[in-house]
Amino acid sequence: MSRAGEFLSTRLRRFGKTLKLLAQNKVGFFGLIVILVLVILSFVGPFFIPPQTVSNVSAINKPPSVEHPLGTDFMGRENWVMFIHGGREVITVAFLAGLFTTVIAVIVGAVSAFIGGKVDSTLMTITDIWLTLPRFLLLVVIATIIALDSSWTLALFLAVIGWPGLARQIRSQFLSLKQREYIEAAQLLDLGRPHIIFREMLPNMMSFIIIAMIQSMAAAIYSQTGLVFLGVVPFGNNWGVMFSLAYAKNAIYNPNAAASLLVPMGGIILLQLGLVLFSRSLEEIFNPRLRSGL
């Protein structure tokens, strides 16, 4: 067998074992399925289902029925079509915000714990001050001053607001690892700080970092939805916009229009629920003590 074949065979075995570990926790595996379904609907669905840009006066605020499976909105558009076209921005911002938040927190926490001294004291003082600020209100003020008109910009600002709590947790993990014998041996061998941090310490923290990233994604979903609901983020079409427009059109007082509120709300809840449940399966992968029968 060629080297390429051996490499591919090894990867397939590892992938199969990973799937088996994921499936071991039924609740966590269900969360993964929910995430995959929402991602496919949001990123693949729009290529097959065109958006509805024209109002239908004869079908305004229709309740769910055979003809309208998830009801219609205040313009007579199908809620299920709006749902499919409204998930991409929410998922993209959540992923980017979780990634940026984790990167910032890892850098601050690792540098603070590994260098120590005045650097540690200064960084943790800044972190503590940042933690005392009303972060969502600060984000609202920033959004009124700076145009957060793209997913990347909004995700970056969500990360800048949300990193302090995770940075403290990362610092604690690094301080714990710093006392391990293999880290002390690496320091005695003078392998250098970059090698010790990126080759010795970070690989042993990947489980914690990945799960923390998923939790940051879940927090970012509510933050971006809140900003969209307040009207300070000029996004054209996502679940937050759907909910905001339905609320502005008094759907909360019209039983026939309740689906216009419940459909986007259901998408947001399902995405967060999927992320939280999926993190439970990740514990099965990263913690051998939780595995059984493998």
Rosetta silent file (secondary structure, phi, psi, omega in degrees, C-alpha in Angstrom):
SEQUENCE: MSRAGEFLSTRLRRFGKTLKLLAQNKVGFFGLIVILVLVILSFVGPFFIPPQTVSNVSAINKPPSVEHPLGTDFMGRENWVMFIHGGREVITVAFLAGLFTTVIAVIVGAVSAFIGGKVDSTLMTITDIWLTLPRFLLLVVIATIIALDSSWTLALFLAVIGWPGLARQIRSQFLSLKQREYIEAAQLLDLGRPHIIFREMLPNMMSFIIIAMIQSMAAAIYSQTGLVFLGVVPFGNNWGVMFSLAYAKNAIYNPNAAASLLVPMGGIILLQLGLVLFSRSLEEIFNPRLRSGL
SCORE:     score description
SCORE:     0.000 S_00000001
   1 L     0.000  136.360 -179.047    0.000    0.000    0.000 S_00000001
   2 L   -70.721  165.881  179.279    1.323    3.472   -0.904 S_00000001
   3 H   -63.537  -39.266  179.104    1.993    6.144    1.676 S_00000001
   4 H   -62.160  -40.530  178.258   -1.003    8.148    0.439 S_00000001
   5 H   -65.675  -41.524  178.114   -3.224    5.086    0.880 S_00000001
   6 H   -63.648  -42.811  179.294   -1.903    4.438    4.379 S_00000001
   7 H   -61.594  -45.943 -179.895   -2.406    8.080    5.314 S_00000001
   8 H   -64.405  -40.367  179.328   -5.979    8.057    3.980 S_00000001
   9 H   -63.374  -41.688  178.701   -6.725    4.750    5.742 S_00000001
  10 H   -63.124  -43.745  179.880   -5.396    6.124    9.042 S_00000001
  11 H   -63.743  -40.745  179.718   -7.476    9.277    8.701 S_00000001
  12 H   -65.029  -39.373  177.719  -10.617    7.307    7.923 S_00000001
  13 H   -63.995  -42.111  178.875  -10.091    5.089   10.977 S_00000001
  14 H   -65.367  -39.335  178.991   -9.626    8.129   13.183 S_00000001
  15 H   -64.785  -41.574  177.827  -12.702    9.766   11.688 S_00000001
  16 H   -63.309  -40.430  178.626  -14.727    6.608   12.289 S_00000001
  17 H   -66.044  -38.233  178.365  -13.541    6.415   15.882 S_00000001
  18 H   -63.199  -43.846  177.610  -14.418   10.092   16.384 S_00000001
  19 H   -62.110  -38.318  178.974  -17.939    9.513   15.053 S_00000001
  20 H   -64.858  -38.985  177.547  -18.295    6.532   17.364 S_00000001
  21 H   -67.047  -40.327  178.178  -17.251    8.667   20.316 S_00000001
  22 H   -63.284  -42.153 -177.381  -19.680   11.400   19.288 S_00000001
  23 H   -72.286  -16.915 -179.057  -22.520    8.905   18.929 S_00000001
  24 H   -62.528  -36.633  176.024  -21.788    7.415   22.357 S_00000001
  25 L   -96.070  101.474 -173.171  -23.426   10.429   23.980 S_00000001
  26 H   -60.453  -41.034 -179.181  -26.894   10.378   22.425 S_00000001
  27 H   -65.131  -44.640  179.167  -27.837   13.848   23.652 S_00000001
  28 H   -65.187  -38.639  178.631  -24.608   15.370   22.355 S_00000001
  29 H   -65.839  -36.460  174.679  -24.947   13.577   19.021 S_00000001
  30 H   -61.025  -40.393  177.138  -28.471   14.966   18.698 S_00000001
  31 H   -60.891  -40.806  177.301  -26.995   18.432   19.207 S_00000001
  32 H   -62.577  -42.288  178.962  -24.537   17.803   16.357 S_00000001
  33 H   -61.493  -42.605  179.239  -27.400   16.709   14.080 S_00000001
  34 H   -60.747  -44.940  179.789  -29.332   19.882   14.921 S_00000001
  35 H   -61.670  -46.752 -178.662  -26.303   22.038   14.078 S_00000001
  36 H   -62.003  -41.772  179.468  -25.677   20.226   10.788 S_00000001
  37 H   -62.441  -45.750 -179.952  -29.324   20.522    9.734 S_00000001
  38 H   -65.042  -38.966  178.733  -29.371   24.266   10.465 S_00000001
  39 H   -65.416  -44.703  179.458  -26.056   24.799    8.659 S_00000001
  40 H   -63.761  -45.432  178.698  -27.228   22.881    5.577 S_00000001
  41 H   -60.481  -40.307 -173.144  -30.562   24.720    5.498 S_00000001
  42 H   -80.185  -32.899 -175.084  -28.879   28.111    5.915 S_00000001
  43 H  -102.736  -27.433 -179.583  -25.924   27.709    3.555 S_00000001
  44 L  -101.296  -37.301 -177.802  -27.204   25.234    0.945 S_00000001
  45 H   -53.579  -45.259 -178.324  -30.948   25.929    1.020 S_00000001
  46 H   -59.566  -21.726  178.030  -30.742   29.465   -0.487 S_00000001
  47 H   -72.844  -22.371 -177.354  -29.174   28.027   -3.659 S_00000001
  48 H  -107.855  -23.380 -177.749  -32.332   25.992   -4.290 S_00000001
  49 L  -116.756  109.508 -178.240  -35.029   28.181   -2.741 S_00000001
  50 L   -68.257  150.641  178.477  -35.191   31.762   -4.078 S_00000001
  51 L   -71.589  155.493  176.737  -35.963   34.575   -1.622 S_00000001
  52 L   -99.447  110.457 -177.563  -39.400   36.170   -1.547 S_00000001
  53 L  -109.259   -5.204 -178.785  -39.033   39.877   -2.252 S_00000001
  54 L  -111.170  134.116  179.970  -42.599   40.629   -3.382 S_00000001
  55 L   -73.939  153.614  178.132  -45.457   41.018   -0.942 S_00000001
  56 L  -124.552   96.584 -172.929  -48.607   38.888   -1.191 S_00000001
  57 H   -61.048  -31.518 -176.479  -51.537   40.931    0.096 S_00000001
  58 H   -77.597   -5.936 -176.692  -53.908   37.978    0.050 S_00000001
  59 H  -128.311   31.153 -177.891  -51.710   35.940    2.427 S_00000001
  60 L   -74.539  131.186  175.460  -50.735   38.450    5.101 S_00000001
  61 L    51.337   50.375  175.384  -50.281   37.008    8.627 S_00000001
  62 L   -85.692  137.956  177.086  -51.669   33.588    7.843 S_00000001
  63 L   -73.324  165.917  178.189  -51.345   30.967   10.629 S_00000001
  64 L   -57.298  136.507  179.315  -49.607   27.632    9.928 S_00000001
  65 L  -157.356 -178.457  177.887  -51.585   25.413    7.611 S_00000001
  66 L   -61.933  -40.227 -179.516  -51.120   22.897    4.810 S_00000001
  67 L   -73.939  -35.129  179.980  -50.752   25.745    2.325 S_00000001
  68 L  -125.736   88.085 -171.344  -48.488   27.768    4.610 S_00000001
  69 L   -54.535  -39.024  179.548  -46.522   25.246    6.773 S_00000001
  70 L  -117.883   20.762  179.092  -44.995   27.871    9.085 S_00000001
  71 L    78.356 -177.083  179.451  -47.413   30.695    8.412 S_00000001
  72 E  -128.344  164.432 -178.499  -46.725   34.012    6.694 S_00000001
  73 L   -97.206 -166.820 -174.734  -45.394   37.387    7.813 S_00000001
  74 L   -70.531  -10.148  176.321  -46.840   40.914    7.595 S_00000001
  75 L  -107.517    4.542 -179.752  -46.032   41.044    3.857 S_00000001
  76 L    82.358   12.120  178.767  -47.518   37.649    3.053 S_00000001
  77 L   -84.518  148.061 -179.285  -44.121   35.976    2.649 S_00000001
  78 E   -69.029  128.074 -179.671  -43.651   32.369    3.724 S_00000001
  79 H   -65.320  -32.110 -178.662  -41.960   32.147    7.125 S_00000001
  80 H   -69.292  -32.433  175.766  -40.186   28.918    6.200 S_00000001
  81 H   -69.377  -43.323  177.667  -38.534   30.640    3.225 S_00000001
  82 H   -63.256  -35.772  178.764  -37.489   33.562    5.423 S_00000001
  83 H   -62.625  -45.447 -178.627  -36.178   31.068    7.968 S_00000001
  84 H   -64.650  -38.715 -178.193  -33.915   29.378    5.420 S_00000001
  85 H   -84.309   -7.134 -175.538  -32.528   32.699    4.164 S_00000001
  86 H  -101.557   -1.692 -174.980  -32.138   34.155    7.650 S_00000001
  87 H   -91.230  -22.390 -172.723  -29.776   31.677    9.287 S_00000001
  88 H   -61.729  -46.132 -178.405  -26.525   32.254    7.399 S_00000001
  89 H   -65.714  -40.610 -179.678  -25.630   35.582    9.013 S_00000001
  90 H   -61.903  -47.423 -178.411  -26.486   34.367   12.514 S_00000001
  91 H   -67.260  -41.153 -179.859  -24.345   31.232   12.186 S_00000001
  92 H   -62.693  -47.978 -179.798  -21.450   33.086   10.514 S_00000001
  93 H   -64.313  -40.022  179.752  -21.302   35.800   13.165 S_00000001
  94 H   -62.145  -45.707 -179.459  -21.584   33.236   15.966 S_00000001
  95 H   -64.824  -47.439 -178.864  -18.701   31.163   14.590 S_00000001
  96 H   -64.728  -42.157  179.375  -16.439   34.155   13.905 S_00000001
  97 H   -63.813  -42.442  177.104  -17.209   35.768   17.258 S_00000001
  98 H   -62.832  -40.652  179.288  -16.491   32.512   19.099 S_00000001
  99 H   -65.888  -48.422 -179.108  -13.232   32.081   17.188 S_00000001
 100 H   -64.518  -42.023  179.149  -12.039   35.660   17.740 S_00000001
 101 H   -59.611  -44.604 -178.927  -13.046   35.620   21.407 S_00000001
 102 H   -65.840  -41.236  179.945  -11.125   32.390   21.992 S_00000001
 103 H   -62.597  -47.694  179.596   -8.007   33.629   20.176 S_00000001
 104 H   -61.971  -44.806 -178.088   -7.898   36.872   22.177 S_00000001
 105 H   -64.808  -39.985  179.813   -8.542   35.058   25.466 S_00000001
 106 H   -65.536  -43.146 -179.868   -5.873   32.427   24.775 S_00000001
 107 H   -62.751  -49.716 -178.501   -3.259   35.054   23.906 S_00000001
 108 H   -65.046  -46.929 -178.008   -3.990   37.192   26.968 S_00000001
 109 H   -65.354  -40.679 -178.873   -4.336   34.245   29.353 S_00000001
 110 H   -68.301  -45.959 -179.933   -1.238   32.433   28.076 S_00000001
 111 H   -63.563  -43.398 -178.823    1.010   35.495   28.122 S_00000001
 112 H   -62.111  -45.958 -176.663   -0.236   36.517   31.556 S_00000001
 113 H   -73.341  -39.101 -172.470    0.277   33.085   33.130 S_00000001
 114 H   -78.849  -39.637 -179.255    3.560   32.184   31.450 S_00000001
 115 H   -80.735  -44.484  177.789    5.424   35.477   31.851 S_00000001
 116 L    70.870 -163.211  176.498    3.966   36.402   35.237 S_00000001
 117 H    62.325 -140.030 -177.848    5.209   39.312   37.305 S_00000001
 118 H   -65.234  -33.179  178.454    4.246   42.826   36.265 S_00000001
 119 H   -62.910  -45.841  178.759    2.905   41.598   32.919 S_00000001
 120 H   -61.444  -46.415 -178.674    0.517   39.236   34.698 S_00000001
 121 H   -62.646  -43.010 -179.119   -0.564   41.926   37.143 S_00000001
 122 H   -65.836  -47.444 -178.353   -1.152   44.503   34.388 S_00000001
 123 H   -64.674  -40.276 -179.887   -3.097   42.172   32.117 S_00000001
 124 H   -71.796  -30.514  174.471   -5.285   40.858   34.930 S_00000001
 125 H   -65.071  -43.881  177.082   -5.991   44.404   36.140 S_00000001
 126 H   -62.432  -41.587  179.923   -7.153   45.328   32.637 S_00000001
 127 H   -63.079  -44.373 -179.671   -9.216   42.133   32.510 S_00000001
 128 H   -64.191  -40.510  177.825  -10.870   42.828   35.866 S_00000001
 129 H   -63.799  -42.380 -179.784  -11.711   46.403   34.836 S_00000001
 130 H   -63.977  -34.380  179.917  -13.143   45.146   31.547 S_00000001
 131 H   -67.741  -27.019 -177.892  -15.262   42.593   33.419 S_00000001
 132 H   -80.338  -13.966 -177.416  -16.911   45.346   35.496 S_00000001
 133 L   -75.851  144.482  173.307  -18.144   47.240   32.424 S_00000001
 134 L   -72.272   91.491 -166.355  -21.744   46.777   31.242 S_00000001
 135 H   -64.602  -41.516 -178.954  -20.569   45.031   28.102 S_00000001
 136 H   -67.447  -41.365  177.182  -23.825   44.797   26.166 S_00000001
 137 H   -62.704  -39.230  177.144  -24.654   48.454   26.800 S_00000001
 138 H   -63.145  -39.084  178.631  -21.120   49.345   25.725 S_00000001
 139 H   -65.476  -38.705  177.300  -21.605   47.317   22.574 S_00000001
 140 H   -62.284  -43.879  179.568  -24.862   49.169   21.845 S_00000001
 141 H   -63.227  -44.093  179.188  -23.082   52.520   22.207 S_00000001
 142 H   -61.979  -40.443 -178.120  -20.234   51.361   19.947 S_00000001
 143 H   -65.839  -26.143  177.665  -22.729   50.103   17.360 S_00000001
 144 H   -80.921  -18.127 -179.239  -24.351   53.555   17.209 S_00000001
 145 H   -96.354  -44.319 -178.101  -20.965   55.204   16.587 S_00000001
 146 L  -108.709  134.009 -178.841  -19.271   52.664   14.312 S_00000001
 147 L   -74.189  107.212  176.882  -21.146   51.007   11.464 S_00000001
 148 L   -90.968   68.330 -170.567  -21.163   47.277   12.199 S_00000001
 149 L   -98.167   12.896  176.385  -22.400   46.542    8.698 S_00000001
 150 L  -139.823  157.310 -179.389  -20.598   43.254    8.062 S_00000001
 151 H   -62.321  -38.877 -178.459  -20.440   39.884    9.782 S_00000001
 152 H   -65.571  -43.787 -179.099  -16.670   40.190   10.290 S_00000001
 153 H   -65.114  -45.748  179.753  -16.897   43.629   11.916 S_00000001
 154 H   -63.592  -42.393  179.363  -19.719   42.621   14.241 S_00000001
 155 H   -61.895  -40.425  179.812  -17.953   39.389   15.201 S_00000001
 156 H   -63.580  -42.338  179.884  -14.750   41.280   15.986 S_00000001
 157 H   -70.543  -34.980  174.166  -16.535   43.730   18.273 S_00000001
 158 H   -62.446  -37.456  178.759  -18.395   40.920   20.012 S_00000001
 159 H   -68.880  -42.164  179.704  -15.020   39.289   20.645 S_00000001
 160 H   -61.731  -34.232  179.115  -13.464   42.505   21.949 S_00000001
 161 H   -78.763  -32.487 -166.997  -16.352   42.822   24.396 S_00000001
 162 H  -102.899    4.218 -173.946  -16.524   39.157   25.425 S_00000001
 163 L   -78.595  -26.528 -168.072  -12.946   37.922   25.963 S_00000001
 164 H   -58.327  -46.217 -177.964  -12.186   38.835   29.645 S_00000001
 165 H   -60.881  -43.794  178.996  -14.023   36.016   31.438 S_00000001
 166 H   -67.879  -34.917  178.911  -12.528   33.346   29.201 S_00000001
 167 H   -60.756  -39.956  177.816   -9.055   34.900   29.498 S_00000001
 168 H   -64.794  -39.445  178.246   -9.148   34.410   33.261 S_00000001
 169 H   -66.144  -41.611  178.243  -10.139   30.770   32.816 S_00000001
 170 H   -62.299  -42.581  178.756   -7.340   30.228   30.286 S_00000001
 171 H   -59.063  -43.661  179.522   -4.856   31.818   32.671 S_00000001
 172 H   -62.289  -40.930  178.597   -5.908   29.441   35.448 S_00000001
 173 H   -64.395  -42.114  179.601   -5.459   26.448   33.142 S_00000001
 174 H   -65.938  -39.290  178.096   -2.009   27.634   32.075 S_00000001
 175 H   -62.704  -36.573  177.522   -0.935   28.190   35.683 S_00000001
 176 H   -67.136  -44.886 -179.954   -1.963   24.626   36.463 S_00000001
 177 H   -67.429  -29.102 -177.160   -0.060   23.209   33.483 S_00000001
 178 H   -62.380  -23.161 -178.512    2.955   25.341   34.296 S_00000001
 179 L   -89.971   -3.098 -179.538    3.581   23.241   37.421 S_00000001
 180 L   -71.404  153.477 -175.389    3.660   19.941   35.523 S_00000001
 181 H   -64.546  -39.372 -176.679    6.937   18.056   35.327 S_00000001
 182 H   -68.977  -27.004  175.692    7.153   17.992   31.529 S_00000001
 183 H   -73.579  -41.872  176.713    6.794   21.791   31.404 S_00000001
 184 H   -62.821  -37.426  177.425    9.523   22.232   33.988 S_00000001
 185 H   -65.296  -40.345  178.566   11.699   19.852   31.971 S_00000001
 186 H   -64.480  -36.019  177.372   11.071   21.877   28.805 S_00000001
 187 H   -68.825  -39.623  178.131   12.078   25.040   30.645 S_00000001
 188 H   -65.261  -33.449  177.687   15.261   23.411   31.929 S_00000001
 189 L   -79.123   -1.845  178.003   16.090   22.335   28.368 S_00000001
 190 L    54.833   51.324 -179.722   15.621   25.974   27.309 S_00000001
 191 L   -78.351   -9.163  178.543   13.248   25.071   24.474 S_00000001
 192 L    93.474  147.581 -177.139   11.949   28.631   24.340 S_00000001
 193 H   -62.594  -45.820  179.250    8.619   30.174   25.277 S_00000001
 194 H   -56.855  -42.057  179.886    6.922   29.790   21.859 S_00000001
 195 H   -64.686  -43.698 -177.574    7.764   26.059   21.790 S_00000001
 196 H   -65.742  -41.841 -177.290    6.570   25.495   25.354 S_00000001
 197 H   -71.195  -50.059 -171.369    3.331   27.426   24.851 S_00000001
 198 H   -88.352  -22.565 -177.092    2.351   26.187   21.377 S_00000001
 199 H  -106.698  -23.574 -176.240    3.860   22.693   21.365 S_00000001
 200 H  -109.350  -43.109 -171.772    3.613   21.604   24.998 S_00000001
 201 H   -92.631  -48.968 -177.069    0.830   23.518   26.743 S_00000001
 202 H   -59.385  -42.957  178.381   -1.812   24.387   24.142 S_00000001
 203 H   -58.200  -29.692  179.359   -2.238   20.803   22.831 S_00000001
 204 H   -82.145   -3.704  179.591   -3.070   19.712   26.386 S_00000001
 205 H  -115.002    5.278 -173.055   -5.726   22.430   26.616 S_00000001
 206 H   -61.156  -35.336  179.158   -7.462   21.903   23.284 S_00000001
 207 H   -61.825  -47.626  179.679  -10.488   20.204   24.859 S_00000001
 208 H   -63.687  -41.420 -176.779  -11.078   23.138   27.188 S_00000001
 209 H   -66.865  -43.609 -178.460  -10.442   25.689   24.421 S_00000001
 210 H   -66.069  -43.400  178.613  -12.801   24.089   21.903 S_00000001
 211 H   -65.765  -37.480  176.936  -15.626   23.743   24.423 S_00000001
 212 H   -64.834  -36.707  177.453  -15.034   27.346   25.547 S_00000001
 213 H   -63.161  -42.231  178.913  -15.242   28.460   21.921 S_00000001
 214 H   -63.092  -41.409  177.249  -18.621   26.736   21.535 S_00000001
 215 H   -64.497  -36.117  176.619  -19.876   28.473   24.675 S_00000001
 216 H   -66.603  -36.217  176.104  -18.640   31.800   23.273 S_00000001
 217 H   -61.980  -43.734  179.642  -20.564   31.105   20.070 S_00000001
 218 H   -61.712  -41.500  178.966  -23.740   30.545   22.082 S_00000001
 219 H   -66.598  -36.423 -178.861  -23.244   33.847   23.933 S_00000001
 220 H   -66.102  -29.646 -179.448  -22.588   35.686   20.659 S_00000001
 221 H   -62.143  -47.540  179.691  -25.931   34.532   19.251 S_00000001
 222 H   -66.035  -39.575 -179.122  -27.892   36.355   21.933 S_00000001
 223 H   -62.456  -48.436 -178.607  -25.701   39.471   21.695 S_00000001
 224 H   -67.630  -35.289  178.281  -26.091   39.853   17.938 S_00000001
 225 H   -65.514  -40.118  177.816  -29.824   39.113   18.132 S_00000001
 226 H   -62.889  -41.421  178.937  -30.216   41.793   20.791 S_00000001
 227 H   -65.647  -41.521  178.116  -28.358   44.338   18.665 S_00000001
 228 H   -64.740  -40.982  179.969  -30.453   43.527   15.613 S_00000001
 229 H   -62.437  -36.511  178.985  -33.649   43.760   17.668 S_00000001
 230 H   -77.669  -11.151  176.093  -32.630   47.228   18.884 S_00000001
 231 L    82.482   17.364 -178.550  -31.980   48.263   15.292 S_00000001
 232 L   -96.521   -4.874  176.416  -28.342   49.298   15.734 S_00000001
 233 L  -116.380  116.117 -173.740  -26.967   46.654   13.357 S_00000001
 234 L   -82.214   57.148  175.710  -28.043   47.225    9.734 S_00000001
 235 L   -85.264  142.961 -174.199  -28.371   43.603    8.656 S_00000001
 236 L   -86.476  -32.235 -172.235  -30.908   43.010    5.922 S_00000001
 237 L  -156.397  100.822  170.099  -32.092   39.471    6.472 S_00000001
 238 L  -154.998  179.168 -176.138  -31.586   37.146    9.434 S_00000001
 239 H   -61.367  -35.330  177.810  -33.574   35.592   12.240 S_00000001
 240 H   -64.717  -40.338  177.774  -33.077   38.650   14.428 S_00000001
 241 H   -65.843  -41.325  177.382  -34.438   40.921   11.712 S_00000001
 242 H   -56.664  -48.035 -178.825  -37.418   38.591   11.247 S_00000001
 243 H   -65.328  -43.380 -178.016  -38.235   38.747   14.935 S_00000001
 244 H   -63.031  -45.164 -179.577  -37.690   42.519   15.142 S_00000001
 245 H   -65.699  -41.467  179.331  -39.924   43.268   12.142 S_00000001
 246 H   -63.191  -40.710  178.445  -42.670   40.941   13.380 S_00000001
 247 H   -65.826  -41.027  179.920  -42.565   42.593   16.811 S_00000001
 248 H   -65.006  -28.583  178.997  -42.623   46.061   15.232 S_00000001
 249 L   -91.313   18.252  174.517  -45.719   45.064   13.240 S_00000001
 250 L    62.870   33.416  177.815  -47.498   44.064   16.478 S_00000001
 251 H   -64.470  -24.112 -178.814  -47.392   40.342   15.767 S_00000001
 252 H   -67.022  -20.949 -179.451  -47.330   39.773   19.524 S_00000001
 253 H   -99.635   -1.004 -176.892  -50.949   41.025   19.681 S_00000001
 254 L  -118.126  107.948 -178.300  -52.171   39.008   16.684 S_00000001
 255 H   -56.697  -33.647 -179.629  -52.606   35.247   17.266 S_00000001
 256 H   -69.285  -22.248 -177.682  -52.524   34.601   13.508 S_00000001
 257 H   -99.935    6.432 -176.677  -49.115   36.283   13.283 S_00000001
 258 H   -59.573  -32.167 -179.452  -47.568   34.445   16.237 S_00000001
 259 H   -62.477  -28.490  178.997  -45.603   32.184   13.884 S_00000001
 260 H   -64.702  -26.097  175.363  -43.691   35.231   12.622 S_00000001
 261 H   -89.533  -40.829 -173.780  -42.225   35.527   16.124 S_00000001
 262 H   -72.168  -33.609 -177.299  -41.944   31.844   16.958 S_00000001
 263 H   -65.094  -54.291  177.437  -40.149   30.751   13.756 S_00000001
 264 H   -65.139  -35.727  177.357  -37.034   32.974   14.110 S_00000001
 265 H   -62.651  -40.198  178.242  -37.090   32.483   17.866 S_00000001
 266 H   -63.770  -38.771  177.554  -37.151   28.726   17.313 S_00000001
 267 H   -62.499  -43.538  179.798  -34.143   28.948   14.980 S_00000001
 268 H   -65.001  -44.296 -179.459  -32.121   30.871   17.557 S_00000001
 269 H   -65.072  -43.455 -179.951  -33.096   28.492   20.364 S_00000001
 270 H   -63.463  -40.568  179.695  -32.350   25.388   18.277 S_00000001
 271 H   -64.447  -45.301  178.766  -28.922   26.696   17.272 S_00000001
 272 H   -66.271  -41.263  179.116  -27.978   27.470   20.860 S_00000001
 273 H   -62.465  -42.756  178.477  -29.398   24.195   22.103 S_00000001
 274 H   -60.541  -41.821  179.516  -27.446   22.292   19.461 S_00000001
 275 H   -64.559  -44.575 -178.854  -24.195   24.004   20.469 S_00000001
 276 H   -65.183  -44.537 -179.551  -24.711   23.329   24.168 S_00000001
 277 H   -67.881  -37.418 -179.343  -25.660   19.683   23.630 S_00000001
 278 H   -63.254  -33.859  178.885  -22.815   19.108   21.163 S_00000001
 279 H   -62.009  -25.073  177.775  -20.292   20.237   23.764 S_00000001
 280 H   -68.799  -36.652  176.693  -21.371   17.236   25.856 S_00000001
 281 H   -68.730  -33.357  179.391  -20.220   14.855   23.116 S_00000001
 282 H   -62.809  -31.054  177.148  -16.895   16.663   22.916 S_00000001
 283 H   -63.354  -33.576  177.842  -16.289   15.723   26.541 S_00000001
 284 H   -65.503  -33.769 -177.879  -16.509   12.067   25.508 S_00000001
 285 H   -76.049  -45.030 -171.663  -13.770   12.637   22.919 S_00000001
 286 H   -87.952  -18.088 -178.775  -11.353   14.663   25.023 S_00000001
 287 L  -114.505  100.037 -178.064  -11.820   12.943   28.378 S_00000001
 288 H   -58.887  -25.790 -178.254  -10.913    9.210   28.233 S_00000001
 289 H   -68.554  -19.104  179.467  -12.372    8.644   31.694 S_00000001
 290 H   -89.391   -5.682 -177.446  -15.856    9.314   30.309 S_00000001
 291 L   -85.831  150.511  176.985  -15.538    6.675   27.594 S_00000001
 292 L  -149.383  140.062  176.222  -16.940    3.200   27.932 S_00000001
 293 L    75.068   16.186 -178.426  -17.025    0.190   25.657 S_00000001
 294 L  -116.973    0.000    0.000  -14.468    1.562   23.201 S_00000001
